[in-house]
Amino acid sequence: MMKERFEAESNSNVLFVTAQCSNRCIMCCEPPKTENDLEFCLRRNVRLIETAPKDTREVCVTGGEPTISRGMFLELIRKISSSLPETSIHVLSNGRSFKDADFTRSTAEAGGGRLIMGIPLHSDFYGDHDFIAGAKGAWRDTMWGLYSLQENGIPIELRIVINRQNCRRLRRMADFIYKTLPFVSWVALMAMEDTGWARKNHDLVWAEPQDFMEELCGAADILDGFGIGTAFYNIPLCLIPENYRRFASKSISDWKTRFTDACSGCSMKDGCCGLFATSKAEFRGIRAL
């Protein structure tokens, strides 16, 4: 469900750039397509930008992979910067294109200091990352891209989508991040959305928060202990130990959020991310607090 108009304070002002992608992530909630939709999406996105309230807080640029056409991506970022000069621009990318130093420099210039890059890291081990990303060489490209973004002063939200393939090494990933990527602005540890290829590959990727919570909290201790911002995305408060709920974020877009009957009367519902309305599976252990 794509909005036809932006709302100034909404957390779901999204510019969908393309359904094409250079990765084939095994848990992708929006499986990539091959048809060329770039011109169509660009025209729609320009209309959204031109009609957006000038006090729009944030715009999310996503796909697919929004940098598939680097020229169109830069055109879009420049359009946002000129039309919405007070708006934060949150780009969700696999980061691979940013291994190109010239392109990264151009991106930084186009963003005018208001860019935040959300980049996924699936594992500290290249083999696991490439398997989850469905693309050989993805780990290498993404790591180069992360360093290139840092060199150009673009803040990075490092995203770890927790799945069955990486949930047992979250602490090792945290250790890797503080040693090799200490410059990231924050690390988002994210539960999955059970739709798209995540649904198709359910037995391969699905992980319950109850099963990885100890590992998750251990990773948070490591990152937080070294002063790296840490956030839990897409995990309801009732599944998080009380002393770790400070890391929880209302991360699910407002139009995608749902609550179950078990949430009725919960004293913390207003501050909870809830569940994905688009997910087929439901986490175990949901209860009112």
VENFENRA-V884141 format. One record per backbone hydrogen bond with DSSP energy under -1.0 kcal/mol. NH is the residue of the N-H (numbers start at 0). CO is the residue of the C=O. E is the energy in kcal/mol with one decimal. If there is no record, write none. Layout:
NH:CO:E  NH:CO:E
This chain:
9:6:-1.2  13:11:-1.2  14:59:-3.4  16:61:-3.1  23:132:-3.0  25:131:-2.4  27:24:-1.8  32:18:-2.0  36:34:-1.0  40:36:-2.5  41:37:-2.5  42:38:-2.3  43:39:-2.0  44:40:-2.7  45:41:-2.4  46:42:-1.8  47:43:-2.0  48:44:-2.4  49:45:-2.5  50:46:-1.4  55:52:-1.8  56:7:-3.1  58:87:-2.5  59:12:-3.1  60:89:-2.7  61:14:-2.5  64:19:-3.3  67:64:-1.8  72:68:-2.3  73:69:-2.4  74:70:-2.1  75:71:-2.2  76:72:-2.4  77:73:-2.5  78:74:-1.9  79:75:-2.3  80:76:-2.5  81:77:-2.2  82:78:-2.4  83:79:-2.9  86:83:-1.8  87:56:-2.2  88:113:-2.9  89:58:-3.0  90:115:-2.8  91:60:-2.9  92:117:-2.1  98:95:-1.4  99:96:-1.6  103:99:-2.3  104:100:-2.3  105:101:-2.3  106:102:-2.2  107:103:-2.4  108:104:-2.1  109:105:-2.3  110:106:-2.2  113:110:-1.4  115:88:-2.4  116:154:-2.7  117:90:-3.8  118:156:-2.3  120:158:-2.8  128:124:-2.2  129:125:-2.8  130:126:-1.9  131:127:-2.6  132:128:-2.9  133:129:-1.2  134:129:-1.6  137:134:-1.6  140:136:-2.2  141:137:-2.8  142:138:-2.6  143:139:-2.3  144:140:-2.6  145:141:-2.5  146:142:-2.0  147:143:-2.2  148:144:-2.5  149:145:-2.1  150:146:-2.2  151:147:-1.2  152:149:-1.7  153:148:-2.4  156:116:-3.4  157:185:-2.5  158:118:-3.3  159:187:-3.1  161:189:-3.5  163:204:-2.2  165:162:-1.5  166:162:-2.1  168:165:-1.8  172:168:-2.2  173:169:-2.3  174:170:-2.3  175:171:-2.2  176:172:-2.4  177:173:-2.2  178:174:-1.3  179:175:-2.4  180:176:-2.6  183:180:-1.6  184:155:-1.7  185:155:-1.4  186:228:-2.9  187:157:-3.1  188:230:-3.0  189:159:-3.2  190:232:-2.0  194:192:-2.0  196:27:-2.4  197:194:-1.5  199:195:-1.9  200:196:-2.8  201:198:-1.4  203:200:-1.4  204:200:-1.8  205:201:-2.7  210:207:-1.5  211:207:-1.3  212:208:-1.3  215:211:-2.7  216:212:-2.8  217:213:-1.9  218:214:-2.1  219:215:-2.2  220:216:-2.1  221:217:-1.8  222:218:-2.6  223:219:-2.8  224:220:-1.9  225:221:-1.1  226:223:-1.7  227:222:-2.6  230:186:-2.4  231:246:-3.0  232:188:-2.5  238:235:-1.7  239:236:-1.6  243:240:-2.4  244:241:-1.2  246:243:-1.8  247:244:-1.4  248:231:-1.9  250:248:-1.9  255:252:-2.0  257:274:-2.1  262:259:-1.6  263:260:-1.5  265:262:-2.3  268:265:-1.1  271:268:-1.6  274:257:-2.6  276:255:-4.0  278:275:-1.0  279:193:-2.3
